[in-house]
Amino acid sequence: MNRISVLALSLLIVSGPGAAGMYKCDDPDTGKPIYSQTPCAPDAEVMELDVHRPTPEQIRRHQEQMESERRFIEESSERRKAAQEASKTAEEAPSFRMSPPQTGKPADL
């Protein structure tokens, strides 16, 4: 197991810096730049990419934001379910309505 760990770590160290390299060539037909991980022409220009890695503070803020959004969604869902339950209860409850007042003369007895 120790040999596998050393081999894996060695591969990561060796492949790390080269993983961000790109080649830039010009398309002979259009003249527009072409970007590739492998040389696309003998005169290919090697470009180093500036890969952004978030700081621990940025990661923490992102996690806090995600947790806040998760709580908001859960609370919204609970409010919606409560409103639906209240609506069902109101529909199932018997309703007592008064009949509209009658117009005209009272009947003679």
Phi, psi and omega in degrees: 000325181295321180295322180294319179297317179296319179296315180297316179297319179298317180296321178295318180294317182290319185277343183306299184294326182285343184291337184264003182278142177226158176246140179241126177229162175259134178292124183296332182280315186254340183081000180280151180289144176240134179246137183212159175276345178241155180301128182261352178198161180298331182262024182298138180264125180279131179239136174264129179272142176267098183275125180279126173243124183294148177282162177303325178295318178295321178296316180299314179298320179296317179296320178297318180296316180297320179294319178297316179294323178297315178298319179299316180295317179296317179295319178297319179296318179295319178296319179296317178296319179296320179294321178294319178296317179297322179294317178297317180298318180294324179289325183280336182291141178293140179253137179250115180243142177273142177285150182294150180298143180273144180255162178107184183279147174292149181289144177282140178262000000 
